[in-house]
Amino acid sequence: MSAAAFVPSVLVPAAGCTLVLTRDGVTERVSKQAAPAANSMQCGTILQGGLAAGTWTGTVEFHSVTVRGTSAPFTVQVPA
């Protein structure tokens, strides 16, 4: 499973992005460094493998010293 994200109108020297997936009380997290672009911070593609089959709820979190935010939730169906 993969997700891609960016944060418009934000430029900071150091930041990270975390993909958070939850299903049946289990939470999986994978983080990567965000990269600056012309007028945004790019999370790029965040990969998470080995998920159990079923419906997962996900968000992408952005975090730096001065800026934090969380995407709207989304669902992912992982086939059996």
N, C-alpha and C positions, 0 to 999 in steps of 0.2 A: 504494500500500500504506500502511496506517496501523496504528498500535499505540497503545494507551492504557495508562497505568500509574499507580499511586499507591504511596506508602510509608506504611504505617500506623504510628501511635504515634511519629512523628517530626515535630518542628516546629523548623525552623532559619530564620534570617533570609534566607539566600540559598542557592539550590541549583539544580542543573540535571539534566536527563535527556537521555540520548543513546540513540537507536535505532541499533543496530549490526547490519548485515546482511552476511552473507558467502556467497559462491558461487564455487567454482572458483578460489580464491585471491584473489578480488576482494572488498574490504571497502568498504561504503558506510556513512557515518555522518551522522546529522542530530541536532542538539541543540536544546533549547529550555529556557527557564527554568521551574523548578518553582514552583508557587504554594501557599502555606499554606492549609489548610482547618481545620475544627474541631479535629481531632486527627491530621492526616496531611499529607503533602506530595503535591500532585497534579501529575502530569506532563501530564495531559490527553491529547489526541490528537496524536501525532507523525506527520507525513506524509512519505513518501519516494516520489517519482515517478521515472519513467524507468529502472526496473530492467529488466535483460535477462530474457527468458523463462527459466524453469527453477525449480528448487527452491533457496530461500535459507534459511539458518539465521540466526535472529535472537536478540538479547537486548536488554533495556533496562537501561542503567546509570544509577544515581543517584549524584550526587556533590555534596558540600558540603565545607566546611573540616573538619567533625568527623565526618561520616557518609558512608560509601561502600557501595554494594551493587550486585549484578547479578542480574537475574531468571534464572529457569530458561530454558534455550534452548527455542526454538520453531521450527517450520518454516513457510515460506510458499511456496505454489506460484504463480508469476507466469505467466499464460497467454501463449502466443505471439501 
